Amino acid sequence: MSHDDFKLKDLAGSKGASTGLAPGSGAGQSLIEDSVRTAVDLAPVFDVPVNISAVLGKAHIDVNSLLKLTAGSVLELDRKVGEAIDIYVNNRLVARGEVVVVEDRLGVTMTEIIKDGDGS
């Protein structure tokens, strides 16, 4: 399946709302069909760079404790082993996932998509 196979809604909103055309008219049907776009219509944004972060957990410590950290120090995070990690795109929470090993590298498998961006 290629990225062209996915149907995406028009990001600008409904075209029929501002035309004043009566529902059910032939021209209105054409506008409904035009409001469904394919991923190929988003091609101009495919090369826009984004920052992706996979956060294993967080810790809050004071500066004095931070300065005492050395190689081999253990910093306890706010997550438990096996708990989902947070995946951010441009500092916005978009998903949760699990850490996986791919050959000799770490990776992330998305297990949940966060639609509202707050993760609550």
Biotite code that builds the C-alpha atoms (Angstrom):
import biotite.structure as struc

atoms = struc.array([
    struc.Atom([0.000, 0.000, 0.000], chain_id="A", res_id=1, res_name="MET", atom_name="CA", element="C"),
    struc.Atom([1.483, 3.361, -0.988], chain_id="A", res_id=2, res_name="SER", atom_name="CA", element="C"),
    struc.Atom([0.926, 6.707, 0.727], chain_id="A", res_id=3, res_name="HIS", atom_name="CA", element="C"),
    struc.Atom([-1.282, 7.620, -2.262], chain_id="A", res_id=4, res_name="ASP", atom_name="CA", element="C"),
    struc.Atom([-3.881, 5.058, -1.127], chain_id="A", res_id=5, res_name="ASP", atom_name="CA", element="C"),
    struc.Atom([-4.831, 6.928, 2.047], chain_id="A", res_id=6, res_name="PHE", atom_name="CA", element="C"),
    struc.Atom([-7.756, 9.353, 1.818], chain_id="A", res_id=7, res_name="LYS", atom_name="CA", element="C"),
    struc.Atom([-7.426, 12.530, 3.876], chain_id="A", res_id=8, res_name="LEU", atom_name="CA", element="C"),
    struc.Atom([-10.068, 15.158, 4.593], chain_id="A", res_id=9, res_name="LYS", atom_name="CA", element="C"),
    struc.Atom([-9.540, 18.658, 3.236], chain_id="A", res_id=10, res_name="ASP", atom_name="CA", element="C"),
    struc.Atom([-7.501, 20.517, 5.879], chain_id="A", res_id=11, res_name="LEU", atom_name="CA", element="C"),
    struc.Atom([-9.040, 23.860, 4.911], chain_id="A", res_id=12, res_name="ALA", atom_name="CA", element="C"),
    struc.Atom([-12.571, 22.746, 5.867], chain_id="A", res_id=13, res_name="GLY", atom_name="CA", element="C"),
    struc.Atom([-15.699, 22.156, 3.838], chain_id="A", res_id=14, res_name="SER", atom_name="CA", element="C"),
    struc.Atom([-15.683, 23.874, 0.463], chain_id="A", res_id=15, res_name="LYS", atom_name="CA", element="C"),
    struc.Atom([-19.480, 23.626, 0.149], chain_id="A", res_id=16, res_name="GLY", atom_name="CA", element="C"),
    struc.Atom([-20.086, 25.807, 3.210], chain_id="A", res_id=17, res_name="ALA", atom_name="CA", element="C"),
    struc.Atom([-19.032, 29.050, 1.535], chain_id="A", res_id=18, res_name="SER", atom_name="CA", element="C"),
    struc.Atom([-20.455, 28.474, -1.947], chain_id="A", res_id=19, res_name="THR", atom_name="CA", element="C"),
    struc.Atom([-24.147, 28.893, -1.162], chain_id="A", res_id=20, res_name="GLY", atom_name="CA", element="C"),
    struc.Atom([-25.034, 25.838, -3.261], chain_id="A", res_id=21, res_name="LEU", atom_name="CA", element="C"),
    struc.Atom([-28.091, 23.844, -2.274], chain_id="A", res_id=22, res_name="ALA", atom_name="CA", element="C"),
    struc.Atom([-27.431, 20.399, -0.805], chain_id="A", res_id=23, res_name="PRO", atom_name="CA", element="C"),
    struc.Atom([-27.967, 17.591, -3.294], chain_id="A", res_id=24, res_name="GLY", atom_name="CA", element="C"),
    struc.Atom([-27.269, 19.720, -6.359], chain_id="A", res_id=25, res_name="SER", atom_name="CA", element="C"),
    struc.Atom([-24.913, 18.305, -8.966], chain_id="A", res_id=26, res_name="GLY", atom_name="CA", element="C"),
    struc.Atom([-22.332, 21.009, -8.272], chain_id="A", res_id=27, res_name="ALA", atom_name="CA", element="C"),
    struc.Atom([-22.582, 20.332, -4.521], chain_id="A", res_id=28, res_name="GLY", atom_name="CA", element="C"),
    struc.Atom([-21.747, 16.664, -5.095], chain_id="A", res_id=29, res_name="GLN", atom_name="CA", element="C"),
    struc.Atom([-18.645, 17.721, -7.017], chain_id="A", res_id=30, res_name="SER", atom_name="CA", element="C"),
    struc.Atom([-17.553, 19.868, -4.069], chain_id="A", res_id=31, res_name="LEU", atom_name="CA", element="C"),
    struc.Atom([-17.996, 16.928, -1.679], chain_id="A", res_id=32, res_name="ILE", atom_name="CA", element="C"),
    struc.Atom([-15.813, 14.787, -3.903], chain_id="A", res_id=33, res_name="GLU", atom_name="CA", element="C"),
    struc.Atom([-13.225, 17.589, -4.068], chain_id="A", res_id=34, res_name="ASP", atom_name="CA", element="C"),
    struc.Atom([-13.102, 17.785, -0.252], chain_id="A", res_id=35, res_name="SER", atom_name="CA", element="C"),
    struc.Atom([-11.589, 14.283, -0.071], chain_id="A", res_id=36, res_name="VAL", atom_name="CA", element="C"),
    struc.Atom([-7.869, 14.494, -0.740], chain_id="A", res_id=37, res_name="ARG", atom_name="CA", element="C"),
    struc.Atom([-5.171, 11.877, -1.068], chain_id="A", res_id=38, res_name="THR", atom_name="CA", element="C"),
    struc.Atom([-1.820, 11.918, 0.703], chain_id="A", res_id=39, res_name="ALA", atom_name="CA", element="C"),
    struc.Atom([-0.164, 12.945, -2.566], chain_id="A", res_id=40, res_name="VAL", atom_name="CA", element="C"),
    struc.Atom([-1.844, 16.368, -2.120], chain_id="A", res_id=41, res_name="ASP", atom_name="CA", element="C"),
    struc.Atom([0.289, 16.808, 1.005], chain_id="A", res_id=42, res_name="LEU", atom_name="CA", element="C"),
    struc.Atom([3.530, 16.212, -0.924], chain_id="A", res_id=43, res_name="ALA", atom_name="CA", element="C"),
    struc.Atom([4.766, 19.804, -0.353], chain_id="A", res_id=44, res_name="PRO", atom_name="CA", element="C"),
    struc.Atom([5.049, 19.125, 3.398], chain_id="A", res_id=45, res_name="VAL", atom_name="CA", element="C"),
    struc.Atom([6.716, 15.700, 3.149], chain_id="A", res_id=46, res_name="PHE", atom_name="CA", element="C"),
    struc.Atom([10.215, 17.236, 3.380], chain_id="A", res_id=47, res_name="ASP", atom_name="CA", element="C"),
    struc.Atom([9.448, 19.568, 6.309], chain_id="A", res_id=48, res_name="VAL", atom_name="CA", element="C"),
    struc.Atom([11.760, 18.530, 9.167], chain_id="A", res_id=49, res_name="PRO", atom_name="CA", element="C"),
    struc.Atom([10.251, 17.720, 12.570], chain_id="A", res_id=50, res_name="VAL", atom_name="CA", element="C"),
    struc.Atom([11.835, 16.856, 15.914], chain_id="A", res_id=51, res_name="ASN", atom_name="CA", element="C"),
    struc.Atom([10.784, 13.522, 17.394], chain_id="A", res_id=52, res_name="ILE", atom_name="CA", element="C"),
    struc.Atom([11.505, 12.656, 21.029], chain_id="A", res_id=53, res_name="SER", atom_name="CA", element="C"),
    struc.Atom([10.840, 9.382, 22.816], chain_id="A", res_id=54, res_name="ALA", atom_name="CA", element="C"),
    struc.Atom([10.780, 10.108, 26.547], chain_id="A", res_id=55, res_name="VAL", atom_name="CA", element="C"),
    struc.Atom([11.506, 7.148, 28.817], chain_id="A", res_id=56, res_name="LEU", atom_name="CA", element="C"),
    struc.Atom([10.679, 9.145, 31.923], chain_id="A", res_id=57, res_name="GLY", atom_name="CA", element="C"),
    struc.Atom([11.386, 12.317, 33.871], chain_id="A", res_id=58, res_name="LYS", atom_name="CA", element="C"),
    struc.Atom([13.090, 13.193, 37.129], chain_id="A", res_id=59, res_name="ALA", atom_name="CA", element="C"),
    struc.Atom([13.148, 16.408, 39.134], chain_id="A", res_id=60, res_name="HIS", atom_name="CA", element="C"),
    struc.Atom([16.323, 17.127, 41.070], chain_id="A", res_id=61, res_name="ILE", atom_name="CA", element="C"),
    struc.Atom([17.975, 20.240, 42.396], chain_id="A", res_id=62, res_name="ASP", atom_name="CA", element="C"),
    struc.Atom([21.125, 21.700, 40.833], chain_id="A", res_id=63, res_name="VAL", atom_name="CA", element="C"),
    struc.Atom([23.292, 20.528, 43.745], chain_id="A", res_id=64, res_name="ASN", atom_name="CA", element="C"),
    struc.Atom([22.264, 16.891, 43.110], chain_id="A", res_id=65, res_name="SER", atom_name="CA", element="C"),
    struc.Atom([22.739, 17.342, 39.376], chain_id="A", res_id=66, res_name="LEU", atom_name="CA", element="C"),
    struc.Atom([26.318, 18.505, 39.870], chain_id="A", res_id=67, res_name="LEU", atom_name="CA", element="C"),
    struc.Atom([27.062, 15.402, 41.958], chain_id="A", res_id=68, res_name="LYS", atom_name="CA", element="C"),
    struc.Atom([26.094, 12.995, 39.146], chain_id="A", res_id=69, res_name="LEU", atom_name="CA", element="C"),
    struc.Atom([29.026, 11.065, 37.688], chain_id="A", res_id=70, res_name="THR", atom_name="CA", element="C"),
    struc.Atom([29.475, 8.229, 35.205], chain_id="A", res_id=71, res_name="ALA", atom_name="CA", element="C"),
    struc.Atom([27.640, 5.252, 36.647], chain_id="A", res_id=72, res_name="GLY", atom_name="CA", element="C"),
    struc.Atom([25.209, 7.316, 38.754], chain_id="A", res_id=73, res_name="SER", atom_name="CA", element="C"),
    struc.Atom([21.637, 6.048, 38.775], chain_id="A", res_id=74, res_name="VAL", atom_name="CA", element="C"),
    struc.Atom([18.850, 8.553, 38.246], chain_id="A", res_id=75, res_name="LEU", atom_name="CA", element="C"),
    struc.Atom([15.407, 7.248, 39.168], chain_id="A", res_id=76, res_name="GLU", atom_name="CA", element="C"),
    struc.Atom([12.711, 8.156, 36.632], chain_id="A", res_id=77, res_name="LEU", atom_name="CA", element="C"),
    struc.Atom([8.974, 8.565, 37.183], chain_id="A", res_id=78, res_name="ASP", atom_name="CA", element="C"),
    struc.Atom([8.114, 5.452, 35.140], chain_id="A", res_id=79, res_name="ARG", atom_name="CA", element="C"),
    struc.Atom([8.027, 1.771, 35.944], chain_id="A", res_id=80, res_name="LYS", atom_name="CA", element="C"),
    struc.Atom([9.649, -0.972, 33.876], chain_id="A", res_id=81, res_name="VAL", atom_name="CA", element="C"),
    struc.Atom([7.342, -1.887, 30.983], chain_id="A", res_id=82, res_name="GLY", atom_name="CA", element="C"),
    struc.Atom([5.285, 1.299, 31.249], chain_id="A", res_id=83, res_name="GLU", atom_name="CA", element="C"),
    struc.Atom([4.575, 3.135, 27.977], chain_id="A", res_id=84, res_name="ALA", atom_name="CA", element="C"),
    struc.Atom([6.934, 5.903, 26.904], chain_id="A", res_id=85, res_name="ILE", atom_name="CA", element="C"),
    struc.Atom([5.795, 9.272, 25.546], chain_id="A", res_id=86, res_name="ASP", atom_name="CA", element="C"),
    struc.Atom([6.453, 10.198, 21.912], chain_id="A", res_id=87, res_name="ILE", atom_name="CA", element="C"),
    struc.Atom([6.615, 13.898, 21.101], chain_id="A", res_id=88, res_name="TYR", atom_name="CA", element="C"),
    struc.Atom([6.681, 15.605, 17.691], chain_id="A", res_id=89, res_name="VAL", atom_name="CA", element="C"),
    struc.Atom([7.881, 19.211, 17.898], chain_id="A", res_id=90, res_name="ASN", atom_name="CA", element="C"),
    struc.Atom([7.350, 19.158, 21.697], chain_id="A", res_id=91, res_name="ASN", atom_name="CA", element="C"),
    struc.Atom([3.735, 18.007, 21.349], chain_id="A", res_id=92, res_name="ARG", atom_name="CA", element="C"),
    struc.Atom([2.663, 14.660, 22.772], chain_id="A", res_id=93, res_name="LEU", atom_name="CA", element="C"),
    struc.Atom([1.312, 12.625, 19.848], chain_id="A", res_id=94, res_name="VAL", atom_name="CA", element="C"),
    struc.Atom([1.655, 8.977, 20.888], chain_id="A", res_id=95, res_name="ALA", atom_name="CA", element="C"),
    struc.Atom([2.719, 6.425, 23.468], chain_id="A", res_id=96, res_name="ARG", atom_name="CA", element="C"),
    struc.Atom([4.789, 3.384, 22.728], chain_id="A", res_id=97, res_name="GLY", atom_name="CA", element="C"),
    struc.Atom([7.171, 0.667, 23.792], chain_id="A", res_id=98, res_name="GLU", atom_name="CA", element="C"),
    struc.Atom([10.930, 0.381, 23.454], chain_id="A", res_id=99, res_name="VAL", atom_name="CA", element="C"),
    struc.Atom([12.016, -2.348, 21.031], chain_id="A", res_id=100, res_name="VAL", atom_name="CA", element="C"),
    struc.Atom([15.373, -3.632, 19.814], chain_id="A", res_id=101, res_name="VAL", atom_name="CA", element="C"),
    struc.Atom([15.912, -3.574, 16.043], chain_id="A", res_id=102, res_name="VAL", atom_name="CA", element="C"),
    struc.Atom([19.107, -5.434, 15.177], chain_id="A", res_id=103, res_name="GLU", atom_name="CA", element="C"),
    struc.Atom([21.641, -3.682, 17.450], chain_id="A", res_id=104, res_name="ASP", atom_name="CA", element="C"),
    struc.Atom([19.703, -0.416, 17.894], chain_id="A", res_id=105, res_name="ARG", atom_name="CA", element="C"),
    struc.Atom([16.843, 0.785, 20.062], chain_id="A", res_id=106, res_name="LEU", atom_name="CA", element="C"),
    struc.Atom([13.546, 1.729, 18.475], chain_id="A", res_id=107, res_name="GLY", atom_name="CA", element="C"),
    struc.Atom([10.001, 2.613, 19.470], chain_id="A", res_id=108, res_name="VAL", atom_name="CA", element="C"),
    struc.Atom([6.740, 0.931, 18.539], chain_id="A", res_id=109, res_name="THR", atom_name="CA", element="C"),
    struc.Atom([3.698, 3.205, 18.760], chain_id="A", res_id=110, res_name="MET", atom_name="CA", element="C"),
    struc.Atom([0.909, 1.550, 20.735], chain_id="A", res_id=111, res_name="THR", atom_name="CA", element="C"),
    struc.Atom([-1.444, 4.494, 21.229], chain_id="A", res_id=112, res_name="GLU", atom_name="CA", element="C"),
    struc.Atom([-2.091, 7.691, 19.263], chain_id="A", res_id=113, res_name="ILE", atom_name="CA", element="C"),
    struc.Atom([-2.884, 10.764, 21.377], chain_id="A", res_id=114, res_name="ILE", atom_name="CA", element="C"),
    struc.Atom([-5.403, 12.910, 19.507], chain_id="A", res_id=115, res_name="LYS", atom_name="CA", element="C"),
    struc.Atom([-5.780, 15.874, 21.847], chain_id="A", res_id=116, res_name="ASP", atom_name="CA", element="C"),
    struc.Atom([-2.067, 16.416, 22.486], chain_id="A", res_id=117, res_name="GLY", atom_name="CA", element="C"),
    struc.Atom([-2.335, 16.611, 26.274], chain_id="A", res_id=118, res_name="ASP", atom_name="CA", element="C"),
    struc.Atom([-2.071, 12.911, 27.095], chain_id="A", res_id=119, res_name="GLY", atom_name="CA", element="C"),
    struc.Atom([-4.450, 13.148, 30.057], chain_id="A", res_id=120, res_name="SER", atom_name="CA", element="C"),
])
